[in-house]
């Protein structure tokens, strides 16, 4: 069943999303978002092992998203864990500059509760 987006981006946040930058960032500098459920990090699941195998074989196909102010991961928590497990030190990530904590939460909900993305 497809999920649909029920979160509307405020105009000021939509402008910040439009101005995001794709940057190379150190994996270890990224911080788990406090609202990310810890159940998503179970490494003994079929989904996690499949993601690990996929990244090992073909690399990272989807970009990470993070806040420049807090370095919180907004989207891509499991992918970051996979990169750490594989010993990969850097990753390309969309950087959102100057977003407020509330905007970070809205963006987190938008990217993690919909099948839409802000990829290239």
C-alpha positions in Angstrom: 0.0 0.0 0.0 1.4 3.4 -1.0 1.8 6.0 1.7 0.7 9.5 0.9 2.1 12.7 2.1 -0.2 14.4 4.7 2.4 17.0 5.8 2.4 20.3 4.1 5.7 22.2 3.9 5.4 25.8 5.0 6.5 28.3 2.4 9.7 29.3 4.3 10.7 25.7 4.6 9.9 24.9 1.0 12.3 27.8 0.0 15.1 26.3 2.2 14.5 22.8 0.7 14.8 24.4 -2.8 18.2 25.9 -1.7 19.6 22.7 -0.2 23.2 21.8 -1.2 24.6 18.4 -2.0 27.8 18.0 0.0 30.2 15.3 1.0 30.1 14.8 4.8 32.0 12.5 7.2 29.7 9.7 8.2 30.9 10.0 11.9 29.8 13.7 12.0 26.2 12.8 11.4 24.0 12.4 14.5 21.0 10.2 14.9 17.8 12.3 15.0 16.3 12.2 18.5 12.8 11.4 17.0 14.1 8.4 15.0 12.6 5.2 16.5 15.4 2.9 17.7 13.6 -0.1 16.4 14.7 0.9 12.9 18.3 0.0 13.8 17.9 -3.8 14.3 20.7 -5.2 12.3 19.6 -8.8 12.4 16.6 -8.2 10.1 16.3 -9.3 6.5 15.7 -5.7 5.4 18.9 -4.5 7.0 21.0 -7.3 5.6 19.5 -6.7 2.1 20.4 -3.0 2.4 23.9 -3.8 3.5 24.4 -6.2 0.6 23.0 -3.7 -1.9 25.3 -0.9 -0.7 28.2 -3.3 -0.7 27.4 -4.4 -4.3 26.3 -1.1 -6.0 27.0 1.7 -3.6 24.7 4.3 -2.1 21.9 5.1 -4.6 19.8 7.4 -2.4 21.1 10.5 -0.8 21.2 11.2 2.9 19.6 14.4 4.2 20.9 16.3 7.3 20.6 19.6 9.1 23.6 21.8 9.0 22.8 23.4 12.3 22.5 20.2 14.4 24.1 17.6 12.1 21.0 15.5 12.8 20.2 13.0 10.1 16.8 13.9 8.6 16.6 10.9 6.2 18.8 7.9 5.8 19.5 6.6 9.3 19.8 2.9 8.3 22.0 3.8 5.3 24.3 5.6 7.7 24.5 2.5 9.9 25.3 0.4 6.8 28.1 2.8 5.8 29.6 2.5 9.3 29.4 -1.3 9.1 31.1 -1.2 5.8 33.8 1.2 7.0 32.9 3.9 4.5 34.0 7.3 5.8 32.2 9.8 3.7 28.8 10.1 2.0 27.0 12.6 -0.2 24.2 14.3 1.7 21.7 17.0 1.2 22.5 19.8 3.6 19.7 22.0 4.9 21.1 25.3 6.2 19.4 27.4 8.8 16.4 25.3 9.5 14.8 25.7 12.9 14.1 22.7 15.2 10.5 22.8 14.2 11.4 22.8 10.5 13.7 19.9 11.0 10.9 18.0 12.6 8.5 18.8 9.7 11.1 17.8 7.2 11.8 14.6 9.1 8.1 13.7 9.1 7.8 14.6 5.4 10.8 12.5 4.2 10.1 9.5 6.5 6.3 9.3 6.1 5.9 9.5 2.4 7.0 7.8 -0.7 8.1 11.2 -2.1 11.7 12.4 -1.9 13.8 15.4 -2.8 16.3 13.4 -4.8 17.9 14.6 -8.0 
